Amino acid sequence: MDADRFEAMQRSREWFHSLVLLPGAWTVIRVDGRSFSRFTEEHFDKPFDERFGALMAETAQTLFTELDARYAYTESDEISVLLDPSFDMFGREVEKLVSVTAGIASATFTHRAGIPAHFDSRIWMGTSVGDVVDYFSWRQADAARCALNGWCYWTLRKDGKSARAATQVLARSSKADKNELLFAHGVNFAELPAWQRRGVGVWWESFERVGYDPVREVEVAAVRRRARVERELPMKEEYRALIAALTEPTS
């Protein structure tokens, strides 16, 4: 069998789908840590570890810049990256995007932490700015819910309850009950760091940089952009307004 025929035969056995992102759709790629409940319990403080939060923010920033995204948001062990409808990297192939982004997240986190970590990836699509705003409102609401549950669970565990007992207490507790539980242990949930309760956002911001023109021998100012990592996000309607603003056309 000649080499060309042999190669063609092997390539015909490669199995992949041909899904692409819908034309004109806003796209979010969400990466999640694989088995991170056990992973973080083994390597980080609970319920929140400043180092882990910083690692997730750095990983989000890397994904954001690598994809030249509109916005990135991280809470708990997940990162959501918003892609413009005109995004065309990898021909918008879904299979390529989910594999590459999971790889970037895994490599970045592992390199910075010095501990092997794995992420998976999935795709969300919306047809309007309203869809995008709803998506990120949903994820921020999840951040608040997870933060409250996490603080309650680990407060109970540190108070001597077993994992099963702590879970049972939370299963029959309302949001008000959980806040009261924390308050009884000296924790005011509303006063905890905003990044724990609301997540961390990343977006582009413009800044002026002064340089020197050796030809004209004068200082010149140029507008550049950089990734802004925001750990004090607003919430509810203010957050929705921020997301809407970040989807506005760029010049």
C-alpha positions, 0 to 999 in steps of 0.5 A: 500500500502506498504512503498516501493511501495508507495515510488517507485510510488512517485519517478516515478513522479519526472521529470528530463532529463538525459542530460550529457556533451558531452565526451571530450568537453570543457565546460563553465557554464555561470551564469547571474544575474536575473533582474540585471538591476533594481537590480543594479540601486536600490542598486549600483552606475551607470555606475560602482560600485567598490563594485558591481565589487568586489562582482562579482569577489568574486562570480566568484572566489567561482565558480572557486574554487568549481568546480576546474575549469581552468578559470573564467571570469566575466563582467557586471552581468555574470560569465563564468567558464571553465571546463576541458574536464576531469571534472566529477563532478555530473557525468557531468549531465547538470541539476545538474550543472546548478542548483548547479552553479546558487545556488552557485552564488546566495548564494555567492553574497547574503551572501557577499552583504547582499542583496538577488540576484538570478542567472540563469545558462546555458551551452556552449560546444566546441570541441577544444581549438580554440572554447574556445579562441573564446568564451572568446574573444566573452565575452570580446568584449561584456564587452567592448561594454557593458561598452561603452554603459553603460557609455554613457547611464548613462552620458546622464541620469545624464545630464538630459535625460530620459531613453527613450531619452538616449536609442534613442541617443545611438541607432543612435550612432556609436562607435566613436560617443559614445567615442566623447560623453564621451570625451565631458563630460570629460571621456576618455573611454580608460583610465577607469579602465581595469576591467570595459572595459575588465572584470576580470579573475581568474586562478590558479597560483603556489607559494612556501610556506616555512614550517618546518619539525619537524622530520628533524628539517629543513625548507622545501619548497613546491609548492602550488596553489592559485586562482589569481584574475586579474583585468588588463587583456590583450585584443585582441590577447594577451588575446587570447594567455592567454586563450590558455595557460590556456587550456594547460595540467597540470602536 
